[in-house]
Amino acid sequence: MDLLGDWLTVAGVHGTVGAHLEAGGDWGVRWDGQGDAVIYAVTAGAAWIEPEGHTPVQLVAGDAYLVASGTPHALASSAGAMPRRCDTRSANSTSGAGVMRLGTASPATHILAARYSYDTAITTQVLALLPTTVHLRADFGASCLGDTLRLLARELGLSRPAAGLVLDRLVDIMLVQFLRVWIDSAAERPDHGLSSLLGAATDSIVGEAVGLIHAEPARPWTAETLAAAVAVSRATLIRRFGEVVGTTPSAYLGQWRMDLASRRLRDTDDPVEAVAHDVGYTSVPAFTRAFTRAHSRSPARYRRSTAE
C-alpha cells in the first residue's frame, strides 16, 4: 500500500510556488513564521538560512531545506548579514509575478520557495510530524529529487506559457520526493529519526497492518484479525504499533475513519448515511456520536462550516 500517498491525499496537502528569489550582493530577508510549511530549493548560487533557535546553515545549489509551519526564519547572503527583523522592504518585485529581487548587485543566487498547506481538521498529518527543519544536501545521492530540482531550475529560467501551472505541479512532486529521501535516510540511521506515524512507512509489520486498514477501512478490524492477517501474534502487533505509531491499532483505525469521513463531508455532497457506511458504521447515530467526539461538532455542522 502507498501509505505516504494516502496520508498526503487525505490531509489535502497542496503545494504552490511562494516566491522565486533572485539575489545578489549583500542581502537579507526575514519571515515571521506565519503560514505554511516551506521548502527552499536552491537552483543557483548559495545562501544562508537561520530558523529561529537554530544555527545558521549554508545552502548551495542543489540543496533543499524544509522549514516547518509557523517557524520564523531568515535568508541572507552570509551568516553575518542575517536581518534582525522583517526586512521585506528591501525586496523589490521587479521581474514579474512571484519574483522577489534582493540586494543591489546582479542576481547570482536563485531560490524557489514552495509553500505547502494542509487541512488542519485532519488528524493524520505528515508535515506536522517532521522536525522543525530538514536539510537535504545536493549530495543526497541518486534520486528523482535531483532531477526535479533541475527541472525547476530550467522552468524558472524560461518564460513559457502556463509556467505557473507547471511550477505548482513540480513543487507537489518535489515534496513527495523530498519525503522519500528523508524517510529512507532516516530509516538507515541507528537512532532511526522517524517520528510516530512516519515510522510505519519503513516497518514491515506495522506498515502492512496500516495498509490493510487503508485498503478496507469499513472492515471490522480488531487487533486479533489484523495480527492474523500480517502473521504475527496479537501481543507483537500491539507492542510494535505502540513503539512505531505511538497508539493502538484500534485507535489508529478510529482516527483514520474519522479523517476519511471528514474529507468526504468536506469535498462531496454524499449523504451522511453513505459516509457512515463506507467508514465502517452500521448506524448513523453511532457514526454521529463518534464524529462529534472527534471534531466537537456533528457531521452536518462540520459540512456546513467547511462550505462557508
Summary of the structure (lengths in Angstrom):
residues: 308
radius of gyration: 22.0
end to end distance: 34.4
largest distance: 67.1
contacts: 956
relative contact order: 0.13
helix: 45%
strand: 19%
